[in-house]
Amino acid sequence: MNSPETVSLAVARYLGFGVASHPDEKVERLVTEFGNQLALELEIIVKNILEELNSLNVDWATHSLVEAGAWAKEEMHRRHPDLSEEALRSLEWAFTWWWH
């Protein structure tokens, strides 16, 4: 089982948070950070988290894009309380990029 810190770092690295101009899903960043075997395990976990993020149903009648991103971040925190603030911010970043 991977630690919450490892999964959190994997989410941010996979999306390119802090290094890419927009969310850019790359397993290569996980390989660089964690090595081949662990990167493959983490990629599955991260993709599951991203699928969950993508499945959130936003009420666009009451949310702007910025508000929806904040709501998605809060919802993912509720579902995954062990994710770091950096991981949650990277999920918010990806969510708003997908919907812009």
C-alpha positions in Angstrom: 0.0 0.0 0.0 1.3 3.4 -0.9 1.4 6.2 1.6 -0.9 9.2 1.3 2.1 11.3 0.8 3.3 9.2 -2.1 -0.1 9.2 -3.8 -0.4 12.9 -3.3 2.9 13.6 -4.9 2.0 11.2 -7.7 -1.2 13.1 -8.5 0.7 16.5 -8.7 3.6 15.0 -10.7 1.4 13.1 -13.1 -0.6 16.2 -14.0 2.5 18.4 -14.2 1.3 20.7 -11.5 3.9 23.5 -11.0 5.9 22.6 -14.1 3.5 22.5 -17.0 1.5 25.5 -18.3 -1.6 23.3 -18.3 -2.5 19.8 -17.0 -0.5 17.3 -19.0 -0.8 13.7 -17.9 2.6 12.0 -18.2 3.6 8.8 -16.6 7.2 9.7 -17.5 7.2 12.2 -14.6 6.2 9.3 -12.2 9.0 7.1 -13.6 11.5 9.9 -12.9 10.2 10.5 -9.4 9.5 6.9 -8.3 11.1 4.4 -10.7 9.4 2.1 -13.2 7.6 -0.4 -10.9 6.2 2.1 -8.4 5.3 4.5 -11.3 3.1 1.9 -12.9 1.3 1.2 -9.6 0.8 4.9 -8.9 -0.4 5.5 -12.5 -3.4 3.2 -11.9 -4.2 4.9 -8.6 -3.9 8.4 -10.1 -6.0 7.5 -13.1 -8.7 6.2 -10.8 -8.7 9.5 -8.9 -8.8 11.5 -12.1 -11.8 9.4 -13.4 -13.5 10.1 -10.1 -12.8 13.8 -10.5 -14.1 13.7 -14.1 -17.3 12.0 -13.0 -18.3 14.8 -10.6 -21.6 16.4 -11.4 -21.4 20.2 -11.2 -24.5 22.3 -11.1 -23.5 24.8 -13.8 -26.6 26.8 -13.2 -25.2 27.9 -9.8 -21.4 27.7 -10.3 -19.0 29.6 -12.3 -15.8 27.8 -13.6 -13.8 29.1 -10.6 -16.6 28.2 -8.1 -16.9 24.7 -9.8 -13.2 24.2 -9.4 -13.3 25.1 -5.7 -16.3 22.8 -5.3 -14.5 19.9 -7.0 -11.5 20.4 -4.8 -13.7 20.3 -1.7 -15.5 17.2 -2.9 -12.3 15.4 -3.7 -11.0 16.3 -0.2 -14.2 14.9 1.3 -13.7 11.7 -0.7 -9.9 11.5 -0.2 -9.1 13.2 3.1 -5.5 12.0 3.0 -4.6 13.9 -0.2 -2.3 16.8 0.4 -3.2 20.4 -0.4 -0.8 20.3 -3.4 -2.6 17.2 -4.8 -6.0 18.8 -4.2 -4.9 22.1 -5.9 -3.6 20.1 -8.8 -7.0 18.3 -9.1 -8.7 21.7 -9.0 -6.4 22.9 -11.7 -7.1 19.9 -13.9 -10.8 20.2 -13.4 -11.0 23.8 -14.4 -8.8 23.2 -17.4 -11.0 20.3 -18.6 -14.1 22.5 -18.3 -12.8 25.8 -19.6 
